[in-house]
Amino acid sequence: MLTAVKALLATSAALATLWPALAQAAPITVADPGYATAQGTAYVVKALLEDQLGKEVQAVKAGSVPVIWEALNRNAGEIDIWTDVWLPNQQALVGQYAGEGGKVKLAANSYAGTQGYCTTKATADKHDIRSVFDLSDPAKAAVFSADGKGKGRIWIGAAGWLSTNIETVRARDYGFADFFELQTTDEAVATADLDAAVKAGTGWIGYCYGPHQNFARYELAVLEEPAHDAANWTFVEPSDPNWLEKSSIKSAYKDAEIHIAYSRSLAESAPEVAAILEKVTFTTDAVSRLAFAIAVEGKAPDDAAREWLAANPDVVAGWLGN
């Protein structure tokens, strides 16, 4: 009996010693929300941690952005890393989960996200369309009509996007709403329309944001706008029945800052990972090209990421502090 007890105690002690190692062996998880720009950055981080630190990393199919933040904040390993934090778009979530009492850390580094109006460079050059104010010229608006004579068509975003409501205000306040049909369709439909216009040499114009694969796929021209001015940017949420009347926007978007977020539990269990995440940053063009490889060329996100890492050794060395 004594021998059995000693054996049991020895086994328990061994398990107790082994348990921290087992706990640390759980894979690191990075959110994959399914769209190409965020997949590009997520899989670069995944490959970086696997190849440089020997970590086991899993990309986890994720739901909406609020769901991703909730999973990060639980610190339960469901999602440890989220690479597509747009500020100010996700500011409320950052305040809730990465502020005082939150369980998420926001990396200091960021790169720029841009929003505005795009047409093709060929159309801009042919019809001298350079500024958002050119769209209130009926003759130039007609360039984007079905027959070249009537109202133009401009894509202002997909239904349910916050930016689509903002674009409704901007179309009115920039003075071109009366000369255009304001189209709200899925982004895939808008991209198909853009592709058809490029091939046919006809006009297309719409809301655009970067990074995005279309900047790598087509020659796009971004229309000039007045610089962002907080004094000329008042947007009231559509929950107010009079939101449109109360809103007024007469300047460009402020450039977004795109950050990486990660769980505090990851920072505690793997500080070397957190140290790298604090150094990782991208450029808008780099992410657009990653998204192009995934969305247009059809490469698996992991393959696109590893190819990008191999082609940018100096960037990787900077992230690693070499």
Order of alpha helices (4+ residues) and beta strands (2+ residues): alpha-beta-alpha-beta-alpha-beta-alpha-beta-beta-alpha-alpha-beta-alpha-beta-alpha-beta-alpha-beta-beta-alpha-beta-beta-alpha-alpha-alpha-alpha-alpha
